[in-house]
Amino acid sequence: MTRTEWDLIVVGGGPGGASAATVAAAAGLSTLLLERGGRLRHKPCGGILPEITGELIEDVFDSPLPPEVLSEPAELSLRYTPPSGEANGGRVRNFRLINVKRDEFDQWLRDRASLAGAEVLHEARVIEVNATNCFNVTYHHEGEDRQAGARCLVGADGVHSLVRRMLNPDAPSPKLLVGQRLVSVSEEMPSDFHCVFAETLSPFYAYTVPKGGMLKIGSGMTEEARTDLMPSLDRFSDWLESNGVAEIGEAALQEGWAIPFGEQLLDASGALLVGDAAGLCNPLSGEGIRLALESGLLAAEAIVESGYESPVQNYRKAAAGMVRMVADLHRVVLAADDESRERFIVAELSR
Ligand SMILES: Cc1cc2nc3c(=O)[nH]c(=O)nc-3n(C[C@H](O)[C@H](O)[C@H](O)COP(=O)(O)OP(=O)(O)OC[C@H]3O[C@@H](n4cnc5c(N)ncnc54)[C@H](O)[C@@H]3O)c2cc1C
């Protein structure tokens, strides 16, 4: 089996992996990024970023977001409907969101990693990882199994992370399911990211996002209630119609995926975990792209600062605030009821 040697191997080429690979390669580390999907691989996502993410992207990737990764409309406002109904909802003042085409966005990030000097392989599926005196990674690429070795490993392979499972099989990784449909709508497209909080629709929230002339509708569900995921989208379609928000037409796409929901884990057998693989996703909003970009950056910086000998302590220290924030929000979500959701939205709308 052919084998190559690297300073760092990054498994997964989403925002977390692209960020880690870009920062490490730019600092001079020989870096291999292995991505299971092809170019423009699809990731189920709303593609919504808080406006401040633009600055983080510019810092990490040394470029502003190019127009071709932006969806139409490129800028959205945030609209909330509380459990008591539309009459008490509204737009959050002075709050802007960036609307991206997720597949194109991720490809641009991986291309920036290449430009920074990382070797980026698409259709390279990692099938085995082990940690001895270095990390050994076996991956399938161009019809054959190959091996790569490195002193450092970053697991950025998402919510079902193989790196996390192989290097710490006992670590639980609870999830929250999210279903989405891309639908046509007959009248004028709403220009906001609309979050609707109602126990009858979802124990979390349901949302709409305009995407280039279509509307994405989504809803979250516990793992135990998985069979209710798609029915919750039917209920939400009815809700949108009966509240006069939109007349829902044909679905061009229906998909379900997951986000991590509790149990943050920054490292496993010396490998650093970032983004969804580390459980770093906002459990209240489902926002994970920014946390993936930021944890990828912190992981790479920890590796560079430690002379890539033992980056774990540096990374734990740097990412502690992020872990605390996600854990605190997780407790808030677990304790939430319609009364606290109502209070949260009243506070958001009056700020
Ligand atoms: C339906 C839905 C909607 C969402 N909407 C939003 C949103 O609007 N805004 C937001 O900020 N967040 C959103 N999120 C969360 C967000 O998508 C994730 O938090 C984010 O993608 C995490 O980035 P990541 O790099 O950690 O992982 P991912 O983006 O999942 O990237 C992991 C990569 O690893 C690759 N991979 C996996 N296994 C292997 C392997 N064995 N070998 C090689 N490669 C592998 C995958 O192909 C993938 O490219 C949403 C999530 C869902 C499910």
The ligand as an ORCA input file, in Angstrom:
! r2SCAN-3c Opt
* xyz 0 1
  C     -30.284     20.618      8.171
  C     -29.198     21.448      8.810
  C     -29.203     22.827      8.663
  C     -28.161     23.598      9.205
  N     -28.159     24.940      9.001
  C     -27.132     25.681      9.467
  C     -27.050     27.074      9.179
  O     -27.914     27.649      8.512
  N     -25.988     27.779      9.662
  C     -25.018     27.175     10.417
  O     -24.062     27.863     10.845
  N     -25.055     25.850     10.674
  C     -26.070     25.095     10.210
  N     -26.083     23.741     10.450
  C     -24.962     23.129     11.175
  C     -23.745     23.055     10.246
  O     -24.104     22.485      9.012
  C     -22.611     22.250     10.892
  O     -22.466     22.642     12.236
  C     -21.296     22.470     10.126
  O     -21.403     21.965      8.828
  C     -20.135     21.803     10.853
  O     -18.985     21.903     10.059
  P     -17.858     20.776     10.151
  O     -16.757     21.210      9.264
  O     -17.586     20.468     11.561
  O     -18.558     19.456      9.574
  P     -19.203     19.189      8.134
  O     -19.602     20.432      7.493
  O     -20.211     18.123      8.345
  O     -17.981     18.616      7.309
  C     -17.493     17.329      7.565
  C     -16.846     16.835      6.280
  O     -16.190     15.595      6.557
  C     -16.392     14.732      5.446
  N     -16.242     13.355      5.944
  C     -17.057     12.689      6.784
  N     -16.576     11.449      7.010
  C     -15.429     11.351      6.303
  C     -14.487     10.316      6.105
  N     -14.638      9.120      6.691
  N     -13.428     10.537      5.300
  C     -13.258     11.753      4.695
  N     -14.138     12.778      4.824
  C     -15.207     12.567      5.622
  C     -17.808     15.059      4.964
  O     -17.997     14.685      3.613
  C     -17.845     16.567      5.171
  O     -17.449     17.266      4.018
  C     -27.122     22.956      9.939
  C     -27.127     21.575     10.103
  C     -28.151     20.815      9.544
  C     -28.121     19.325      9.722
*
